[in-house]
Amino acid sequence: MKRLIFLLMATMTMAFSYAQYDDPETAKPIEDIEIERHCSYLEIDGQVYNDVIITIKSVSPDYVLNQKSKVKVTVKSESGKKVYKNTFTNSYLYIFESGQVQVGRPEFDQIVISKDGDSWSGVIKGKEGIW
């Protein structure tokens, strides 16, 4: 009887310990890639733009002339007019399994693009960052 109770308690303890394990989603920086997203809503330093295409290109350092990683960002309206263009130095591009795209440094995001339902939305705050 004691063995049965011990076996039952051990099984329940293991089941609860696995159920409570929640590993945060992590990703490594991606270099030398270019992605394009059609965002229905994009906020750039306080200004709101609708229906824009954002192109993000990650450039790895060559260690000869360029010592830092760079991410080049271009935002165009659907008519093709450039709305925003910037190069973030010493920043990295992260793409998560959920499709969320982030540009920045650890603990300091400058761009976050995520999916809301069936459309993409994003925020760009180059100087102050997204906390």
Backbone as ProteinMPNN parsed JSONL, in Angstrom:
{"seq_chain_A": "MKRLIFLLMATMTMAFSYAQYDDPETAKPIEDIEIERHCSYLEIDGQVYNDVIITIKSVSPDYVLNQKSKVKVTVKSESGKKVYKNTFTNSYLYIFESGQVQVGRPEFDQIVISKDGDSWSGVIKGKEGIW", "coords_chain_A": {"N_chain_A": [[0.826, -1.193, 0.0], [1.974, 1.216, 0.786], [3.861, 1.458, -1.209], [2.282, 1.829, -3.453], [1.054, 4.306, -2.917], [3.355, 5.892, -2.83], [4.271, 5.572, -5.481], [2.14, 6.729, -6.873], [2.274, 9.373, -5.912], [4.823, 10.121, -6.873], [4.435, 9.951, -9.636], [2.476, 11.957, -10.018], [3.897, 14.203, -9.163], [5.936, 14.372, -11.096], [4.371, 14.814, -13.373], [3.189, 17.328, -12.825], [5.478, 18.904, -12.614], [6.492, 18.891, -15.243], [4.376, 20.115, -16.563], [4.476, 22.707, -15.628], [6.758, 23.714, -16.691], [8.043, 26.234, -18.559], [9.553, 27.371, -21.165], [11.062, 30.299, -22.221], [10.635, 31.916, -25.387], [13.318, 31.959, -27.538], [15.805, 33.304, -29.726], [18.481, 33.31, -32.097], [20.674, 35.854, -33.387], [20.226, 36.757, -36.825], [22.072, 36.876, -39.773], [23.024, 38.434, -42.887], [20.652, 38.39, -44.522], [17.593, 39.221, -46.143], [14.435, 40.5, -45.569], [10.95, 41.007, -46.25], [8.024, 42.676, -45.393], [4.555, 43.244, -45.548], [2.915, 45.693, -44.024], [-0.019, 46.522, -42.376], [-0.368, 48.436, -40.487], [1.867, 50.736, -39.204], [3.945, 52.261, -36.931], [6.096, 54.926, -36.783], [8.373, 56.431, -34.933], [6.339, 57.863, -33.562], [4.668, 58.727, -35.643], [2.004, 57.558, -37.647], [1.581, 55.123, -40.137], [-0.222, 53.629, -42.777], [-0.731, 50.614, -44.596], [1.971, 49.884, -45.727], [5.178, 48.84, -47.033], [7.756, 47.142, -45.598], [11.203, 46.722, -45.684], [13.789, 44.799, -44.501], [17.157, 44.445, -44.04], [19.806, 42.517, -43.064], [23.17, 42.956, -42.314], [26.256, 41.473, -42.1], [29.318, 41.993, -40.244], [32.416, 42.676, -41.958], [34.874, 42.774, -40.91], [37.085, 44.077, -41.905], [36.722, 46.682, -43.07], [34.352, 47.252, -41.828], [33.34, 46.905, -38.581], [31.108, 46.38, -37.065], [27.852, 44.909, -36.687], [25.127, 45.533, -38.885], [21.832, 46.743, -39.578], [19.755, 47.407, -42.175], [17.012, 49.411, -42.904], [14.154, 49.978, -44.811], [11.263, 51.718, -45.586], [8.458, 51.733, -47.579], [5.701, 53.289, -49.212], [2.62, 51.977, -50.624], [2.528, 53.031, -53.149], [5.146, 53.244, -53.85], [6.756, 55.242, -52.893], [9.424, 56.344, -50.836], [9.193, 56.235, -47.397], [10.612, 56.016, -45.044], [13.983, 55.578, -44.152], [16.75, 54.003, -42.8], [19.795, 53.101, -41.155], [20.693, 50.867, -38.782], [23.277, 50.649, -36.626], [25.391, 48.305, -34.968], [23.328, 46.611, -34.264], [20.979, 43.872, -34.328], [19.205, 41.357, -36.203], [16.351, 39.544, -35.423], [14.321, 36.701, -35.798], [11.455, 35.107, -34.863], [9.774, 31.956, -34.074], [7.039, 32.374, -34.194], [6.827, 34.195, -36.183], [7.302, 36.772, -35.576], [9.249, 39.694, -35.904], [12.19, 41.221, -34.863], [14.373, 43.967, -34.335], [17.361, 45.033, -32.989], [19.259, 45.292, -29.952], [20.261, 42.994, -27.345], [17.81, 43.158, -24.839], [16.994, 45.655, -25.734], [14.981, 46.789, -27.986], [14.555, 48.07, -31.231], [12.941, 47.897, -33.433], [9.871, 46.286, -33.828], [7.919, 43.887, -35.29], [4.902, 42.352, -35.621], [2.347, 39.828, -35.955], [-1.05, 40.526, -36.265], [-3.823, 38.919, -36.059], [-4.669, 38.385, -39.279], [-3.005, 40.209, -40.464], [-0.032, 42.288, -40.59], [1.589, 44.287, -38.151], [3.523, 47.011, -36.836], [6.187, 48.639, -34.939], [8.485, 51.268, -34.932], [11.091, 52.596, -33.258], [13.706, 54.284, -33.263], [15.618, 55.793, -31.742], [14.916, 55.915, -28.967], [14.025, 53.363, -28.361], [12.155, 50.293, -27.766], [10.597, 49.249, -24.978]], "CA_chain_A": [[0.0, 0.0, 0.0], [2.87, 2.356, 0.827], [4.484, 1.565, -2.522], [1.277, 2.363, -4.365], [0.924, 5.737, -2.624], [4.598, 6.523, -3.261], [4.275, 5.58, -6.936], [1.137, 7.711, -7.282], [2.806, 10.71, -5.626], [5.941, 10.37, -7.776], [3.866, 10.205, -10.962], [1.811, 13.261, -9.993], [4.936, 15.228, -9.046], [6.574, 14.514, -12.399], [3.405, 15.405, -14.309], [3.051, 18.748, -12.523], [6.725, 19.616, -12.897], [6.568, 19.096, -16.689], [3.322, 21.038, -16.974], [4.836, 24.063, -15.246], [7.975, 24.116, -17.392], [7.723, 27.179, -19.619], [10.79, 27.913, -21.694], [10.792, 31.484, -23.028], [11.034, 31.803, -26.775], [14.579, 32.62, -27.781], [16.311, 33.21, -31.095], [19.825, 33.844, -32.3], [20.685, 36.861, -34.458], [20.344, 36.263, -38.186], [22.875, 37.798, -40.567], [23.056, 38.283, -44.343], [19.332, 38.012, -45.008], [16.7, 40.344, -46.41], [13.034, 40.117, -45.479], [10.001, 42.055, -46.628], [6.704, 42.487, -44.79], [3.522, 44.231, -45.866], [2.297, 46.044, -42.748], [-1.23, 47.325, -42.485], [-0.225, 49.522, -39.514], [3.256, 50.894, -38.787], [4.207, 53.503, -36.206], [7.505, 55.295, -36.889], [8.691, 57.554, -34.049], [5.133, 58.625, -33.234], [3.816, 58.924, -36.807], [1.345, 56.315, -38.038], [1.446, 54.882, -41.571], [-1.046, 52.467, -43.101], [-0.445, 49.907, -45.847], [3.341, 50.14, -46.169], [6.026, 47.671, -47.207], [9.014, 47.345, -44.881], [12.278, 45.826, -46.09], [14.83, 44.76, -43.473], [18.319, 43.721, -44.527], [20.844, 42.348, -42.054], [24.502, 42.919, -42.918], [27.255, 41.046, -41.118], [30.58, 42.733, -40.366], [33.463, 42.018, -42.737], [36.054, 42.865, -40.045], [38.155, 44.813, -42.55], [36.278, 48.074, -43.011], [33.177, 47.335, -40.966], [33.544, 46.084, -37.396], [29.848, 46.195, -36.343], [26.703, 44.427, -37.44], [24.205, 46.588, -39.283], [20.532, 46.369, -40.118], [19.238, 48.482, -43.006], [15.547, 49.38, -42.926], [13.52, 50.865, -45.773], [9.804, 51.633, -45.575], [7.869, 52.359, -48.758], [4.251, 53.221, -49.317], [2.231, 51.083, -51.707], [2.8, 53.699, -54.421], [6.575, 53.137, -54.101], [7.463, 56.384, -52.322], [10.137, 56.022, -49.598], [8.671, 56.918, -46.219], [11.613, 55.968, -43.979], [15.182, 54.807, -44.461], [17.703, 54.152, -41.712], [20.709, 52.002, -40.9], [20.947, 50.693, -37.347], [24.575, 50.019, -36.412], [25.523, 47.511, -33.746], [22.015, 46.018, -34.006], [20.84, 42.53, -34.872], [17.886, 40.954, -36.667], [15.853, 38.32, -34.805], [13.047, 36.221, -36.311], [10.978, 34.059, -33.966], [8.924, 30.934, -34.67], [5.707, 32.923, -34.416], [6.904, 35.114, -37.297], [7.634, 38.104, -35.081], [10.555, 40.193, -36.316], [12.717, 42.256, -33.968], [15.689, 44.511, -34.636], [17.894, 45.742, -31.837], [20.275, 44.626, -29.149], [19.605, 42.327, -26.221], [17.093, 44.017, -23.889], [16.728, 46.976, -26.307], [14.437, 46.602, -29.326], [14.309, 49.291, -31.977], [11.842, 47.583, -34.341], [9.114, 45.074, -33.538], [6.842, 43.645, -36.243], [4.198, 41.135, -35.218], [1.124, 39.54, -36.699], [-2.309, 40.731, -35.566], [-4.822, 38.239, -36.868], [-4.126, 38.025, -40.585], [-2.222, 41.332, -40.984], [1.173, 42.62, -39.84], [1.684, 45.642, -37.606], [4.843, 47.183, -36.264], [6.605, 49.868, -34.28], [9.895, 51.612, -35.101], [11.561, 53.673, -32.386], [15.14, 54.16, -33.464], [16.484, 56.423, -30.747], [14.597, 55.59, -27.58], [13.829, 51.939, -28.235], [10.869, 49.753, -27.317], [10.867, 48.519, -23.736]], "C_chain_A": [[0.872, 1.259, 0.0], [3.525, 2.571, -0.534], [3.513, 2.174, -3.536], [1.104, 3.863, -4.166], [2.18, 6.478, -3.077], [4.669, 6.637, -4.789], [3.291, 6.616, -7.483], [1.649, 9.139, -7.063], [3.954, 11.067, -6.57], [5.436, 10.688, -9.185], [3.213, 11.577, -11.032], [2.837, 14.388, -9.93], [5.614, 15.453, -10.39], [5.629, 15.157, -13.408], [3.26, 16.901, -14.072], [4.331, 19.526, -12.832], [6.896, 19.837, -14.398], [5.524, 20.094, -17.162], [3.686, 22.484, -16.651], [6.082, 24.562, -15.95], [7.584, 24.99, -18.569], [9.012, 27.841, -20.074], [10.471, 29.147, -22.528], [11.322, 31.299, -24.451], [12.314, 32.606, -27.0], [14.974, 32.424, -29.239], [17.702, 33.793, -31.144], [19.759, 34.895, -33.403], [20.911, 36.221, -35.823], [21.086, 37.316, -39.006], [22.776, 37.441, -42.042], [21.736, 37.749, -44.894], [18.52, 39.285, -45.226], [15.268, 39.829, -46.365], [12.163, 41.317, -45.832], [8.647, 41.7, -46.028], [5.769, 43.601, -45.24], [2.747, 44.507, -44.583], [1.058, 46.901, -42.991], [-1.181, 48.519, -41.536], [1.236, 49.561, -39.083], [3.432, 52.258, -38.149], [5.713, 53.761, -36.241], [7.724, 56.562, -36.083], [7.489, 58.466, -33.811], [4.211, 58.888, -34.403], [3.279, 57.578, -37.266], [1.206, 56.27, -39.561], [0.633, 53.615, -41.764], [-0.641, 51.92, -44.462], [0.913, 50.289, -46.422], [4.085, 48.811, -46.305], [7.368, 47.985, -46.55], [10.003, 46.271, -45.328], [13.388, 45.939, -45.056], [15.961, 43.877, -43.99], [19.395, 43.706, -43.454], [22.189, 42.172, -42.751], [25.504, 42.529, -41.84], [28.542, 41.839, -41.311], [31.596, 41.953, -41.194], [34.808, 42.053, -42.017], [37.267, 43.471, -40.732], [37.835, 46.303, -42.467], [35.168, 48.266, -41.985], [33.344, 46.384, -39.79], [32.242, 45.745, -36.671], [28.767, 45.656, -37.263], [25.766, 45.587, -37.732], [22.898, 45.972, -39.756], [20.003, 47.584, -40.873], [17.737, 48.319, -43.144], [15.043, 50.411, -43.925], [12.022, 50.627, -45.71], [9.29, 52.404, -46.775], [6.352, 52.265, -48.673], [3.898, 52.297, -50.482], [2.476, 51.704, -53.076], [4.289, 53.675, -54.775], [7.395, 54.276, -53.534], [8.135, 55.967, -51.009], [9.606, 56.884, -48.47], [9.752, 57.049, -45.154], [12.78, 55.121, -44.452], [16.201, 55.073, -43.368], [18.586, 52.912, -41.649], [21.009, 51.976, -39.414], [22.286, 49.969, -37.195], [24.602, 49.345, -35.043], [24.164, 46.951, -33.307], [21.922, 44.697, -34.744], [19.394, 42.276, -35.267], [17.526, 39.614, -36.039], [14.512, 37.966, -35.442], [12.648, 35.028, -35.456], [10.061, 33.089, -34.696], [7.529, 31.449, -34.98], [5.667, 33.867, -35.613], [7.255, 36.525, -36.876], [9.064, 38.456, -35.454], [10.958, 41.292, -35.349], [14.1, 42.673, -34.446], [16.145, 45.273, -33.412], [19.041, 44.982, -31.215], [19.564, 43.862, -28.05], [19.051, 43.334, -25.221], [16.819, 45.422, -24.425], [16.29, 46.792, -27.759], [14.17, 47.951, -29.97], [13.155, 49.116, -32.959], [11.197, 46.287, -33.884], [7.981, 44.996, -34.547], [6.202, 42.322, -35.863], [2.902, 41.011, -35.997], [-0.085, 39.728, -35.792], [-3.417, 40.125, -36.416], [-4.218, 37.788, -38.185], [-3.347, 39.17, -41.225], [-1.042, 41.611, -40.053], [1.085, 44.059, -39.343], [3.041, 45.775, -36.928], [5.074, 48.546, -35.667], [8.095, 50.044, -34.534], [10.184, 52.796, -34.183], [13.068, 53.577, -32.357], [15.99, 54.68, -32.335], [16.184, 55.968, -29.336], [14.341, 54.12, -27.339], [12.444, 51.578, -27.715], [11.149, 48.898, -26.098], [9.748, 47.586, -23.427]], "O_chain_A": [[0.568, 2.239, -0.682], [3.724, 3.707, -0.966], [3.923, 2.962, -4.388], [1.017, 4.611, -5.139], [2.087, 7.567, -3.643], [5.076, 7.669, -5.323], [3.594, 7.302, -8.459], [1.479, 10.005, -7.921], [4.043, 12.209, -7.021], [5.951, 11.59, -9.846], [3.387, 12.289, -12.021], [2.662, 15.42, -10.579], [5.843, 16.596, -10.785], [6.064, 15.973, -14.22], [3.212, 17.67, -15.033], [4.27, 20.678, -13.263], [7.405, 20.885, -14.797], [5.788, 20.854, -18.094], [3.239, 23.397, -17.345], [6.43, 25.735, -15.815], [6.877, 24.545, -19.473], [9.501, 28.769, -19.43], [9.676, 29.055, -23.463], [12.322, 30.617, -24.678], [12.374, 33.794, -26.684], [14.523, 31.485, -29.896], [18.061, 34.657, -30.344], [18.88, 34.833, -34.263], [21.681, 35.27, -35.961], [20.767, 38.503, -38.939], [22.482, 36.301, -42.403], [21.715, 36.772, -45.643], [18.745, 40.299, -44.564], [14.925, 38.852, -47.031], [12.579, 42.471, -45.727], [8.183, 40.565, -46.142], [6.163, 44.766, -45.303], [2.004, 43.648, -44.108], [1.104, 47.885, -43.729], [-1.877, 49.51, -41.756], [1.786, 48.55, -38.648], [3.11, 53.284, -38.748], [6.506, 52.934, -35.792], [7.31, 57.645, -36.496], [7.611, 59.69, -33.852], [3.054, 59.246, -34.184], [4.001, 56.581, -37.274], [0.777, 57.237, -40.191], [0.777, 52.649, -41.015], [-0.257, 52.669, -45.361], [0.998, 50.933, -47.467], [3.665, 47.791, -45.758], [8.031, 48.962, -46.898], [9.689, 45.081, -45.349], [13.87, 47.034, -44.766], [15.751, 42.714, -44.333], [19.839, 44.757, -42.993], [22.332, 41.352, -43.658], [25.59, 43.176, -40.796], [28.827, 42.305, -42.415], [31.637, 40.724, -41.143], [35.772, 41.433, -42.466], [38.374, 43.392, -40.2], [38.581, 47.081, -41.873], [35.065, 49.318, -41.355], [33.477, 45.176, -39.989], [32.247, 44.918, -35.76], [28.769, 45.915, -38.466], [25.628, 46.508, -36.928], [22.858, 44.849, -40.259], [19.822, 48.655, -40.294], [17.243, 47.237, -43.459], [15.45, 51.573, -43.892], [11.56, 49.488, -45.771], [9.632, 53.569, -46.975], [5.796, 51.304, -48.142], [4.777, 51.883, -51.238], [2.617, 50.983, -54.063], [4.658, 54.047, -55.889], [8.618, 54.281, -53.679], [7.511, 55.322, -50.167], [9.572, 58.111, -48.572], [9.816, 58.053, -44.445], [12.592, 54.077, -45.076], [16.487, 56.226, -43.044], [18.177, 51.819, -42.039], [21.518, 52.948, -38.855], [22.415, 48.81, -37.589], [23.926, 49.764, -34.103], [23.894, 46.835, -32.112], [22.689, 44.435, -35.671], [18.474, 42.897, -34.736], [18.3, 38.661, -36.112], [13.658, 38.836, -35.609], [13.398, 34.059, -35.333], [9.621, 33.368, -35.812], [6.904, 30.998, -35.94], [4.588, 34.298, -36.02], [7.481, 37.388, -37.724], [9.973, 37.633, -35.339], [10.169, 42.188, -35.05], [14.894, 41.848, -34.899], [15.392, 46.075, -32.858], [19.696, 44.154, -31.848], [18.369, 44.065, -27.84], [19.753, 44.257, -24.807], [16.446, 46.303, -23.651], [17.125, 46.656, -28.653], [13.629, 48.86, -29.34], [12.466, 50.083, -33.284], [11.884, 45.309, -33.589], [7.176, 45.921, -34.656], [6.875, 41.294, -35.792], [2.429, 41.966, -36.614], [-0.148, 39.169, -34.697], [-3.889, 40.74, -37.372], [-3.354, 36.911, -38.21], [-3.052, 39.112, -42.419], [-1.05, 41.224, -38.885], [0.568, 44.936, -40.035], [3.635, 44.786, -36.499], [4.289, 49.477, -35.849], [8.877, 49.106, -34.378], [9.589, 53.864, -34.323], [13.64, 52.872, -31.526], [17.0, 54.063, -31.996], [17.105, 55.664, -28.578], [14.434, 53.668, -26.198], [11.673, 52.437, -27.287], [11.878, 47.911, -26.193], [9.792, 46.881, -22.419]]}, "name": "protein", "num_of_chains": 1, "seq": "MKRLIFLLMATMTMAFSYAQYDDPETAKPIEDIEIERHCSYLEIDGQVYNDVIITIKSVSPDYVLNQKSKVKVTVKSESGKKVYKNTFTNSYLYIFESGQVQVGRPEFDQIVISKDGDSWSGVIKGKEGIW"}
